[in-house]
Amino acid sequence: MVDRMFLFIVFYLFINSVSSQTSGEFVINTSNAELKINRDKRINIYLSNRSFCILNSSVNDLGLVKLSSKLNPRKKMVVDLDLEFYMENDTIIISGSKSSFYEIDDSIKIQFNISTKNDAFVFSGSGDIISDDWIFGDITFPKITRWNFEGKSPTVYWPEGLGERYIEGNGFGNKKTISYPSAWSSLPWFTLNDGHNGVYMGTHDSLQYRTDIVVSRETQNMYASEINTLVYNSQFTLPEFNIQFYSGDWFGASEIYRTWFLKYFEVAKSPDWVQMDNGWLLAILKQQNGNVMWPYKSLDDLCDLADKFGFNTLGLFGWAHGGHDHLYPNFLPDPLMGGKDELKEAIQRAQKRGKRIVLYANGKLIDCGTDFYEHNGINAMILGADQKPVMDFYVKHNNRSPIVFARACVSSNLWKKTMYELALQAEELGADGILYDQLGVLPPELCFSKFHSHEPGYSDTKDRLKLISEIRTELQNRNKDFVVMTETTNSSVVRSIDYTHGLGKGYSPSKYAFPDLYLYTFPKVITTQRNPNPMLTKTDANYAFLYGLRHEIETRYTADVNYLKTGKIPTSEDYNLVNDPPDLEKVKSISLMESMSYVKSLITFENEFKRFTRFGEFLSDKVIIYEEGDDDILSKGYKNSDEIGVVVWNKGMDKKKVNISIDGYTLNQIADPRNYNQKMNSTLESNSVKLFIFTKMKR
């Protein structure tokens, strides 16, 4: 049972060394803050005006390190280090070493640094261990136990999905953890802001490896945070973790990260057709249980439906012989649906009608019932520290046994080859792109397999991005308009993904949704909303318009198909064998014809003002001045050259009058989907949208 014990190395940072500063205090400064470690071994950060102490934490709590056994990574070990604390070249250094421990002739050295860079306090570190038996497991640094806003309750801006906002902390709960990059952490930073001042906390890692951020709410005004880095190596160099203070609203935090990001990376430039795309119809052709709902020749019918909504693109899921979420990674054209030639011909007919076709693939799952798993699984799947596969279960229908999957290691050469071949097949079938599901969703995973070329404990972060990038480059060399998609976006995959299928927080309306956080950081990213229903409500359509998300409907089950063909509202009985049905309250709220008509009119409106809706730079509400505040009125700006188009949505139940302005700009047009030239003093009806167009004043 010793193997199952998880023991921790805890660094109690007792300060025994003699400082060159006679005061015994260590101080470093940015332009607006001071970091001090005092005689009482407290680390404090004050704003420069000394208005309040925003951080008051014990140095003893600053670091946490775990060692892991080479032979059994589940076995952990505790060791105490001899530590010293000093200052060198304006850097506070905490170093520790040990020449032997547990009667083993091994050695270990650790150094943690606190410095300043680009007007931020930067926490970094490195370490080496010489041992036949032990390596570093994971490192927690810095661990901050008290962020204090002194009498104020800061708002938390949290990077799950496109973003969440917890005003004055309400709804945040006791603790939240994010694992970057993934659907649960699109950005490796968060911020606390009281409306006047904010603190930015983020990892600046040019390798974009996995980072786990844990934040807990200690009291109404006080938070604690810790940053965890997975290592599993005999050496480590921590990415720089930045703490930076800024004035004003949350935009300052987003701009800090964007500035750093653009020094190292570029956001993928999508083909022109993606830029102009207005949304897609996602259709599962064959379900997991073998039910064929849309044979290949019925792509003509799907095109008819797409026309009625105004969509340009069809996303074909469950298009292969196994159906959706079955027999992965074997994606073969299905004779039962018409065969390969019929699929190619149907795709060609759709394209002649101006439609784009994207084929689904899964980038992480291996069906344990396939020949691939039986003969090649060991060469492709992730093995955990216990040398067992990492398993998943997907059950679409409640009257069937679960389909069992093993997760694939993206660093496996066999898996890379398999994914590449799927892209080549999609192009050969005539598709305009391929969507690799889960490559943007799942956080980087550690693989301990001895059958892959990587070291045990290797994270697939680097190879995941490399795989996407290489496939995209190769396929676009063949066809410049071919796209690579994935489900959900983050600041890692955004470098090589042309078009994102939305998933997670912020892709649809919810209480704490705040898509502004990601979209302001990457103001030209292209993603769909997430709407797992065979129609769109006005609310969901308007939400997508407000945030520049491309529209979506989904047809996933037989009852969805019947609804789209007849317009008859389905009942709960129609989905009694389905585990994840559509939202029937939404489906019942508006007729299919009304939904089609409204969405198409909205898309026509968006296309008319494409300089904002397709080519504008998302500004959130940064420059918008409200004459009167109203929680039911949401406004987002899109900048193009000397113009700013402001989309205004009245999400409330009552008619509203809207008065907005922008400093240095003149309002010269108001438009809505029914009238492109509104009166300047016109009102906004319940659950309706308008576009206010401002032009920069000439000096």
Number of C-alpha atoms within 10 A of each C-alpha: 4 8 12 12 11 14 15 16 17 18 21 17 21 14 17 11 10 11 15 12 11 7 9 14 17 20 18 18 19 18 11 16 22 18 22 20 20 15 12 11 17 17 21 20 23 18 20 15 9 12 9 14 18 21 24 18 21 19 23 17 17 20 22 20 20 23 28 25 19 21 11 15 23 19 19 23 19 17 17 13 21 15 20 18 19 19 19 10 7 13 18 21 19 20 20 19 18 17 14 14 14 9 6 11 12 16 14 21 18 19 18 22 19 21 22 20 10 12 16 22 23 23 21 19 21 16 19 18 21 15 16 13 13 22 25 25 25 18 22 19 22 24 21 21 21 22 22 22 21 14 10 14 20 27 21 22 24 29 27 29 27 28 25 23 22 19 16 18 21 14 12 20 10 12 13 13 16 22 21 28 26 26 27 25 28 28 29 28 24 23 23 26 25 19 15 11 17 25 22 22 24 23 26 17 17 13 11 18 18 24 23 19 23 16 21 18 18 15 13 15 18 21 22 19 20 19 22 21 20 21 23 26 21 19 16 21 14 20 20 18 23 27 18 24 24 21 16 13 15 25 20 19 27 21 14 18 20 15 11 14 19 10 9 10 13 11 18 16 17 19 15 10 14 22 18 17 21 26 23 26 25 24 24 24 26 28 23 20 17 15 13 19 22 23 19 26 17 15 21 16 14 20 23 15 16 22 18 15 28 24 25 22 26 24 22 23 22 27 27 26 19 21 23 24 25 27 25 23 23 19 20 16 20 20 15 13 21 14 16 16 13 17 24 18 16 20 24 18 16 20 18 10 13 13 20 23 22 25 26 25 29 21 25 23 24 27 24 19 14 17 12 17 20 11 9 13 21 18 19 26 30 29 25 18 18 13 14 13 20 16 17 14 14 13 18 21 18 12 12 11 12 13 17 18 25 22 21 27 31 28 24 23 13 18 23 22 11 15 21 18 13 22 26 17 16 23 19 10 18 20 23 22 26 26 26 21 19 18 25 30 21 18 22 24 20 21 27 24 26 14 15 19 11 15 14 20 22 20 24 22 23 17 16 20 20 17 18 23 17 14 21 24 16 15 20 16 11 12 13 15 17 28 26 26 28 28 24 31 32 27 22 25 27 24 17 24 27 25 28 24 24 25 23 19 22 25 26 22 17 10 10 18 21 25 23 23 28 24 23 20 22 20 18 18 24 25 26 24 29 25 22 17 20 25 29 27 22 20 17 21 23 26 22 21 23 22 23 29 28 27 27 30 21 21 25 24 24 19 22 24 18 15 17 18 13 9 13 14 18 16 12 13 9 14 18 12 14 16 12 14 19 23 13 14 8 17 20 14 13 15 17 23 14 14 21 20 14 20 25 20 17 23 24 15 20 21 16 13 18 15 18 25 30 21 16 21 23 27 21 23 18 15 14 17 14 15 10 10 12 12 8 14 19 18 22 23 28 24 20 16 11 11 20 29 27 30 27 23 25 26 22 15 11 12 14 17 14 19 14 16 16 17 10 11 16 16 18 11 16 21 19 20 18 11 11 15 11 16 11 14 10 12 15 20 17 15 18 18 24 25 26 22 22 22 18 15 12 8 4
